[in-house]
Structures are given as C-alpha cells and as structure tokens.
Amino acid sequence: MGESSESGCIEISEVAGIPAIDANTQLLDSLLEQKQKLEQLNAWFDVALNNMVRGLSMFDAQHRLVVCNNYYRQMYGLPEELTRAGTPLTDIVEFYIRREGRDPQERARVAVESWLDSHVRKLAEGQTYCSVQHMRDGRKLLVTYKPLAGGGWVDTQEDITEKRRTEERIEWLARHDALTGVANRFHFRETFETALKELSSGSALALHWLDLDGFKDVNDRLGHPIGDALLKAVAQRLRASVRRGDFIARLGGDEFAIIQAGARCSEQCSRLARRVLRNIGKPYHIFGHEITISASIGIVCAPENGDCADELLKYADIALYEVKSAGRHGYKQFKGGHKSKQDRSGGLEVDIHGAVARNQLELHYQPVVNLSSRDVTSCEALLRWRHPRFGLVAPKDFLPLAERTGAIIDIGRWVLEQACRDAQQWGHNTRVTVNLSLLQVESAGLHDAVLEALSVVDLDPFRLKLEIDETVLDHNEEELAKILEGLHRIGVGLTLDNFGRSSASLNNLRSYPFSSVKVDRALVKNLHQHNDSAAIIMAVALAARSLGIETIAEGVETSEELNAVALAGCEKVQGFYFSRPVPLSELNAAVSTRSLKFAA
C-alpha cells in the first residue's frame, strides 16, 4: 500500500512538472533562435559594411569611434588599434595629419582642435556637409558628414580621384588643341575678351596673329603625319619664345595667336615678333627630313587700336595680309591707316561678286540647345567674309551690299551647299539651319537650289532647316505661301526668325508651314527691364505650342536670361551663353561645354 502510494506521488510530481519544463524549453529555444537571427543579421551587416565601395565610419556624441569598415581603414592607412570601438577621433585625425607629413606634432594638435571645433559646430546646427580631402599620394576623397539624432555623426568617404581627372580632362579638351596642347580658338576668344575687359588705366596688351609660311607645301609634299609633327614643334618653339604671363593659341590649320601681356610700346611688340620669327625659322628635323619654314605676323595693340575684340581681330588680319602681300616672312603692326568708310564700302561692293570664286567666304556655327534633353539639336550657319584687304568683314557690312547688287543669289547657293556638306560631318540627329534673304525667297531658283544642295552631299532633307525673317512675310503673301509650301513638301524644316516684331505675328503662324519660331532677341534682352517681355514670350510659346510649333529663344547671354526663357516656356535656346558662332573645326569644343554651362 505504502509502496503503491509512494509510487503514485512520484508519478503525480513528474506530471505536474512537465508544463514548467516545456515552458523553459520553449523560452530557451526562442532565445537561441533570436540569438541566431541576431548573429546572422550581424554577419550580414558585417559583410555589407565591408563590401561597400565607399568608406564609412560612425562616431558617438563623445567623438569616439563606434564602427568603421575595411575601406575606411585602407583609405587612411589606419593601424588596427585606431579602428577599435571607443577610439577618440582626435587620435585618428592626429595620426592622419602626421602620416600625411603636413605638420609637426604640436602644430598637428592645434590643427586637429581647430578642425574639430568647426566640425562640431556644423553638426550641432544639424547640417550635413561635404569636404574634399587631398591626400599626399594624389588621391582626392569626398567626405560627407551627416549628424545623428542622438548626437554623433556618420561619415562616408568616396574616392573621386578618377572622376575629377576625367572632368578636368574633358574641360581641358574643350579649351585646348588636342594636337599641340596649346589653347584652341574657343579658349583664345574667352581669354582675349576677358583680357580686354580687365584692361585698366596704364595697362596694355598686344595680339600677334601668326600664319606659317610654306606649311601647306610641307603637308602636301611629305604627308599629314609630318605636318602634324611640325605643328607640335612650332607650338613648342612658341612656348619657348614667350614670357610666363603671355598666352598662346592655335586658331586652326597653320594659324596661331599670342596675347602679349603688358605690351605698352611698339618696341616690346617688335622684340617678341623678332624672337618668334627667329625661333620658328630654325631648321626642324622630323622623321629623317630637314624642314625649314617661316612665319608672317600681324600685330594689333589694345587699347591703342581699340578695345573691341572683333575690331582688333580684323585689324590684326589686315596687318597680316600686308605682310603676306609684301612677300611674307616678317611682321607688321597695325597703324590705323586703313581706308575711309566710304572707300571701304566701295571696295567691298566691287569685291563681293568674286568672294565665292576666290574662296573668301566661310561659315561659322552656333549651337541650338534643347532645354529638356540638354542636347544640341541643330546649328545655325552664319556667314563670314575674310577679305584680303579689310580682314574679317561683319555680315552687317556686306550682306546689304550682296542683296543690293544681286550677289546674294550666288552666295546663297554656296552657303546652302557648304552647310549641307558640313552637316554630314556631325551627328545624324543634328540639323543645320540656313538663313534665307528676301531676294533668295523671291528668286525663281530657290526650290532647285535647295534640292541641288541636298543631293550633292546626299543629306536627308529633315537635317536642313531654312530660316526666314518675319519681315519677309510682308511681301506678296499669296506667292510666298506657294514657295514655302513647296519647300515644306521637300521635307526641310522652316523657322520664322525674329518672331514678335509684326502685329500680324500670330496670323503668320497659321498661314505658313513653320515648324519652329525664334523669339525676337530684343524681347530676351529686355527681360529684366520690362516685365511685359516675359509675358510676351510666354504668350508666344503658348500659342506656338498649341499649333505644334517649337519655340526658340535667341540671344541668350546670361544664366538669368536662360532661366527666364525656360520659365516662359521656350523649348530651345541659342546665344553666347552656350557658344559664340565658331568655325566647323571648333564646333565640337563649343558643343562639349554645354554641360558645364548647365552645371553653372
């Protein structure tokens, strides 16, 4: 009986204890599972942290290290003892400064305290900020500091060395001649205009315009590789001829320019010119050939001969032409002894008829930029006349003469064909715009001239845009409508220029097959002086968009004007802000700078 009772008690006790044991077991299993999950999360965190492509570190409110990854250690070359949790920031920064060899120990401590005070002050303001660290080995690290809610901060380090090198290389190529390494025409123009603006009382400069004598013969006889090597050698000798403050550029082909800073007298100009001629005239030994060339130099001084870049360039060209006419190999300074305006105008009127035959005309191009895609969608062809006596003649000085004498018809045919030929050299999506005068539009041969220009170079008609000034529409509307409709059927684009001058502007949009309109540049110029200019541009853009016509703002020269026309609804822009009109050889450089302009 007692045995049975004792046995029963044992059984009851065991049964009663089962729930408690099970509960403890379940709790233990749950804790073990949570521990395993936590360990897994920590392992994943450690893998993620140490496989980041950036350095990362975290510091607490007492400026002590909480955690950092391997990339952070490697970037700064930190020993293991400085990467343990709890390490003061001051120890890490002092090690970095001493390791970089920037300051001795005492100065390093002062530098650390100064930096830390500034750092803590910015973080206390809740400010996320960045700084670029320039390492002794040439690396550049972009460090971003972000404050944490409970005090402390997290920072990330990105090695931007290659990125900066690429950006610097792109910017360099946009402003330098890839063959010779000197500045290109684009950079020359920027520098020349800036130097003229910065001329103060008593200061002066001189421009030396160089043309190599005999280079074409060398290039044709010995080949382009030797010609290129010769240009490189010439550039090196020019560098050796100038002082530190002078500026050298290659303007294209065998033309170079030197901006001589501080040239206050004729003798200073002459000394440099003689030194350049002497150095360039020494024999060159290139790929087994001994080559001898010379140079012709036209010189102009500022402010003695003026302070307008275009005028000074024209005067330098005149001086250069006089040197060539006298037998080349020499220099001449422009003295202002050019013909009177009346004689000049008469000479231009006589010579305009032979300008095409004598190859004196050239096209410069100005990009048109799409504000949405930031791409260059077209380039406007702008005519220039390089006259042998009067230098580079402005369009306003010879186009009226060409129209009055009828020479514009032959000139217009040449422009159409040359623009189409040039357009074949750039991207297939980029169009070329050619201006048409009233006389061209009214001439019977315009339709055939356009077809011939397209067929000669096999250019897709879509790639060609014809631009017509709004004043042309005031003449014989019925006949004009037939002409424009015929051009439209060819497949070329039609642009209405200087839109907004006429009271019948909106009616013109409905009456003719235009695909784009250019807002009158006077409206763009008055944006910040007259509030109604922005309202007019906005109305133009809205009306054009409702008719399926794109709006282009021309004459944009500043970022403020760019922002204003964008807000007004213009889809595309054109103007000096992105690029001046440049020769075809400089167009790629001008186009490549648009991203920098947008970034600015």
Buried (B, 14 or more C-beta within 10 A) or exposed (E): EEEEEEEEEEEEEEEEEEEEEEEEEEEEEEEEEEEEEEEEEEEEEEEEBBEBEBBBBBBBEEBBBBBBBBBBBEBBEBEEEBBEEEBBBBBBBBBBBBEBEEBEEEEBBEBBEEBBEEBBEBBEEEEEBEEEBEBEEEBBBBBBBBBBEEEBBBBBBBBBBEEBEEBEEEBEBBBBBEEBBBBBBBBBBBBBBEBBEEEEEEBBBBBBBBBBBBBEEBBEEBEEEBBBBBBBBBBBBBBEBBEEEBBBBBBBBBBBBBBBBEBBEBEBBBEBBBBBBEBBBEEBEBEEEEBEBBBBBBBBBBEBBBEEBEBBBBBBBBBBBBBBEEEBBBBBBBEEEBEEEEEBBEBBBEBBBEBBEEEBBBBBBBBBBBBEEEBBBBBBBBBBBBBEBBBBBEBEBBBBBBBEEEBBBBBBBBBBBBBBBBBEEBEEEBBBBBBBBBBBBBBEEBBEBBBBBBEEBEBBBEBBBBBBBBEBBEEEEEEBBEBBEEBBEEEBBBBBBBBBEBEEBBEBBEBBBBBBBBBBBEBBBBBEEEEEBBEBBBBBBEBBEEEEBBBBBBBBBBEEBBEBBBEBBBBBBBBEBBBBBBBBBBBBBBBBBBBEBEEE
